[in-house]
Structures are given as structure tokens and as C-alpha cells.
Amino acid sequence: MDISATQPSAAPGSQMVRQALGKTPSELRFLHEGTELVLAVLVGRAARHLDDVHRQFTDAAQQAATTLTRAVAGTTSINSLGVLQHSATQIDILAARRADAVDRLGEAINAYRQVTADKPTATPHPHALPAPSTAARRTRR
């Protein structure tokens, strides 16, 4: 049996960018300058966010599966309030956040495609990154 067919990607955001644009998120930022670079960086951030939320979702689901496996095997005590009461809520929230992150990345990819359509790619300085927006600076504090 092919394990790769049954195992989801550990980095669905990066995979989504590669499938949609033919480049990794990190490769995109070296292709542009100006507005296109800002969008390339936005796509990369959205991909990393999806990858992070996906990792959290996967960790929570695997922890719940482990708890259930131990409960079935009788190797752990069962909480009388419910085996999954807390973790089920956490998994639901993370699943919703993951779905939202997929939507946001799709929107960023579409914006990138619209702005870069029919434009030649520039080759800016290899370390060129756009300055963070005022809103981004406020949220980091």
C-alpha cells in the first residue's frame, strides 16, 4: 500500500501554492519587485499560516485518537465528563480555522495571479522584501 496516498501533506499551504503557481512560496518572492513582491510575500505568509494551523489541527486530532485508543484498550481512566469533551471543541475550532486559512490562501493566490498576469517577472535584489504595513506593525505589538 502506498503510504503517501493515505497520508495528508504536512504542508498543505505550500503544496497548494506549488500546485496553483508552479513555484514554492519562498521562490515567489525572488521573482518580483514592487506590488508583485508584496503579493508574493502575502501568498507566502498565507501558506505558512495554513501550514501552521494544519499542524495544530493534526496534533490535536492525533492526541484525541491516542486518548481514544488508550480508553478502548483500558490503559487509561475515562473522564466521567466525556473522553473528548475538551479536545472535540478544540478540534472543531481548528478545523474551522484551517478551512478559513484555505480560503484566505486561495484569495491571495487569485490576487497574485491577477496582478502578475501578462507581466514579465523582474529579478530584484535577492534579499528584497517589502516593508511591513502599518496594520501589520500594530498587530505585532
N, C-alpha and C positions, 0 to 999 in steps of 0.2 A: 504494500500500500504506500502511496506517495504521501509523505507527511506534509509536504508543502501545500498540498491540495486541501488538507484539513486544518492547517494552522493559519490563523489570520495574520496579516502583516503586523509586525511590531511598530511600524512607522507608516500608518495609512495616509497621513498628510503628505509626506514626502513621496509616497507611491502615487497618490492622486495627482500631484504636480508633474511627476515624471510621465504619467500616462497622458495627461492633458496637454503638456507643453514640450515633452521630449527632452527635458532638462531637469536636473535636481534643483531644489530651491537655492542651494548655495551657488550653483553655476549661473543662475539667472542674474544675480547682482553684478556679475562681471561682464555682462553683455550690453549694459546700458549706462546712460547718464541722465541727469535731469529728472523729469517726470517719470520716464520709464523706469529709472533706477528706484524711485520712491515706490512705485507699484511692485517692482521685483522684490524689494525688501518687505513690503506688505504681504506678498504671497508667501515669502519665506517665514515670516512671523506667524501667519495663519496656519501654515503647515506644521510648524513646531508646536503651536498651541494644540492643534488636533492630535499630534503625536503624544503630547503630554497628557491630555485628557483621556486619550485611548489607553495609555499606560495605567492611569489611575483606575479606570473602569475595569481593565483586565485584572489588575491586582485585587480589587475588591471582589470581583466575581470568583477569582481563584481562591481567595480566602474563604468565601462563603461555601464554595464547593468542598474545600478541605474540612470545614466545620461539619457540613452535612455528611461527608464520608465518615468522619470520626463518630458522629452520632449514630449512623447506621451500623457501624462496626461495634458500637457500645464502648468505645475507648475514651469517651468524653461525657461529661454530665450535660444534660439538656436543660437549658434555661426554661423555667416554667412559664415565662412571659412570651416565649417564642424563640425558636432557634435562630430565625433570620430577621427578627423584628427591626433591629438597628441596621444590619447590613443590607436588607432589601431596600430600605429607604435610600441609603447611600448609593446603591447600585442604580436605582431608578433615577436619582438626580444626576449621576454621572452619565447614564445613558442619554438623558435629555441634553446635557452639556455637550456630549460627543456629537449628537445629531445637529445641534446648533453650530458646533465647530465645523462640521462637514459643510453645512450651508454657507457659513462665512467664508470658508476657503473657496468654495465654488464661485461665490460672488467676486472674490479677489482675483481668481483666475480669469473670470469673464472680463473684469475691468482691465486686467493686464492685456488680454487678447485684443480688446477694443483699442487700447492706446497704442499697442505695438503693431497692429495690423498694417501691412504695406509700408512699414518704416524699416530702413536699414538699421542694423544693430551697430551701435558705436562701441568702441573699445576704450572705456575710460581707464583712469589710473586704477591699478589692481586693488587698492585699498579704499577706493571711494565709496563712501556710504552717505546717505542723506542725513541731515541733521534731524534729530527727533522733533516732532511737532510740539507746539506749546501744550496741547492737551496731553500728549504722552508724557511730557516732563511733569505736569501736575499730578498725573496718576501714579508716578513713581515715588512721590514723597510720602 
